[in-house]
């Protein structure tokens, strides 16, 4: 009986250790120019509203007032989606705070991927957008 219980415990431990790790492994960019190349939209704005989708509670929408579009020509109020159904962090935007937003265009509008954080300063993004 003890041997059977030991075998079950050992099998459980071996199975659990064989499962893939659920850690977040985002690509780290070496500079702002590299990151700007991978994104469709880059703007500076202020969050005015954040809400969850009624039907898919993992989707979070944040509406921004665009102060300045640096890449991708966005203006006025824009709504950006992100999912909290990820092993990576989700960006939170304080209402009214001036923030840098990097997003991609999708079938349903702008979205922020799980690893699309502004890793660099505004000055570094501006320099990256200048012709080299």
C-alpha positions as CSV (number, residue, x, y, z in Angstrom):
1,X,0.0,0.0,0.0
2,X,2.8,2.4,0.9
3,X,4.6,1.6,-2.4
4,X,1.4,2.4,-4.4
5,X,0.9,5.7,-2.6
6,X,4.6,6.6,-3.1
7,X,4.3,5.8,-6.8
8,X,1.2,8.0,-7.2
9,X,3.0,10.9,-5.4
10,X,6.1,10.4,-7.6
11,X,4.0,10.3,-10.8
12,X,2.2,13.5,-9.7
13,X,5.4,15.4,-9.0
14,X,7.0,14.3,-12.3
15,X,3.9,15.3,-14.3
16,X,3.7,18.7,-12.6
17,X,7.4,19.4,-13.2
18,X,7.0,18.5,-16.9
19,X,4.3,21.2,-17.5
20,X,5.5,24.3,-19.3
21,X,6.3,27.3,-17.1
22,X,3.6,30.0,-17.2
23,X,6.0,32.8,-16.7
24,X,5.9,36.0,-18.7
25,X,8.9,36.2,-21.1
26,X,8.7,39.5,-23.0
27,X,11.3,40.6,-25.5
28,X,13.4,43.3,-24.1
29,X,14.3,46.0,-26.6
30,X,17.8,47.4,-26.5
31,X,16.6,50.9,-27.6
32,X,13.5,52.9,-28.3
33,X,14.0,52.7,-32.1
34,X,13.8,49.0,-32.0
35,X,10.5,49.1,-30.1
36,X,9.0,51.8,-32.3
37,X,9.6,49.6,-35.3
38,X,7.4,46.8,-33.8
39,X,4.4,49.0,-33.0
40,X,1.7,50.6,-35.2
41,X,0.7,53.5,-33.0
42,X,2.6,55.7,-30.5
43,X,0.9,58.6,-28.8
44,X,1.0,60.7,-25.7
45,X,-2.4,61.1,-24.1
46,X,-4.5,61.1,-20.9
47,X,-6.8,58.3,-19.8
48,X,-10.3,59.5,-19.3
49,X,-12.2,56.2,-18.8
50,X,-11.4,52.5,-18.2
51,X,-14.1,49.8,-18.4
52,X,-14.4,46.1,-18.8
53,X,-16.2,44.5,-21.7
54,X,-19.7,43.2,-20.7
55,X,-19.4,40.0,-22.6
56,X,-15.7,39.2,-22.3
57,X,-14.7,40.2,-18.8
58,X,-11.0,39.7,-19.7
59,X,-11.0,42.6,-22.0
60,X,-10.3,46.1,-20.6
61,X,-10.9,49.2,-22.6
62,X,-9.3,52.5,-21.9
63,X,-10.3,55.7,-23.6
64,X,-7.7,58.4,-24.1
65,X,-7.6,62.0,-25.1
66,X,-4.7,62.2,-27.5
67,X,-2.4,65.1,-26.8
68,X,0.0,64.3,-29.5
69,X,0.3,61.5,-32.1
70,X,3.9,60.5,-32.7
71,X,3.3,57.5,-34.9
72,X,0.1,56.1,-36.6
73,X,-2.0,59.3,-36.9
74,X,-4.5,59.0,-34.1
75,X,-6.5,62.0,-32.9
76,X,-9.2,63.1,-30.5
77,X,-10.5,60.3,-28.3
78,X,-9.2,56.8,-28.9
79,X,-10.3,53.5,-27.3
80,X,-7.6,51.0,-26.7
81,X,-8.2,47.4,-25.6
82,X,-6.0,45.0,-23.6
83,X,-6.6,41.6,-22.1
84,X,-5.9,40.6,-18.5
85,X,-6.1,36.9,-19.6
86,X,-2.3,36.7,-19.6
87,X,0.6,35.7,-17.4
88,X,2.2,39.1,-18.0
89,X,1.3,42.3,-16.4
90,X,-1.6,44.6,-17.5
91,X,-1.0,48.3,-17.8
92,X,-3.1,50.5,-15.6
93,X,-3.6,54.1,-16.5
94,X,-4.4,56.7,-13.8
95,X,-7.3,58.9,-14.9
96,X,-5.9,62.2,-16.2
97,X,-2.3,61.2,-16.0
98,X,-0.1,62.0,-19.1
99,X,1.1,58.7,-20.5
100,X,3.0,57.2,-23.5
101,X,0.8,54.6,-25.2
102,X,2.1,52.0,-27.7
103,X,-0.5,50.0,-29.5
104,X,-1.2,47.9,-32.6
105,X,-4.1,48.1,-35.0
106,X,-6.3,45.0,-35.1
107,X,-9.6,43.9,-36.7
108,X,-11.5,45.6,-33.8
109,X,-9.4,48.7,-33.3
110,X,-6.3,49.5,-31.2
111,X,-5.0,47.0,-28.7
112,X,-2.1,46.7,-26.3
113,X,-0.3,43.4,-26.3
114,X,0.8,41.8,-23.0
115,X,4.4,42.9,-23.5
116,X,3.9,46.4,-25.0
117,X,5.0,48.7,-22.3
118,X,6.8,52.0,-22.7
119,X,10.3,50.9,-21.6
120,X,11.9,54.2,-22.6
121,X,11.5,57.9,-22.0
122,X,9.5,60.3,-24.1
123,X,12.8,61.9,-25.3
124,X,14.1,58.5,-26.4
125,X,10.9,57.8,-28.4
126,X,11.1,61.2,-30.0
127,X,14.7,60.6,-31.0
128,X,13.9,57.2,-32.3
129,X,11.2,58.7,-34.7
130,X,13.7,61.1,-36.2
131,X,15.1,60.0,-39.5
132,X,18.6,58.5,-39.0
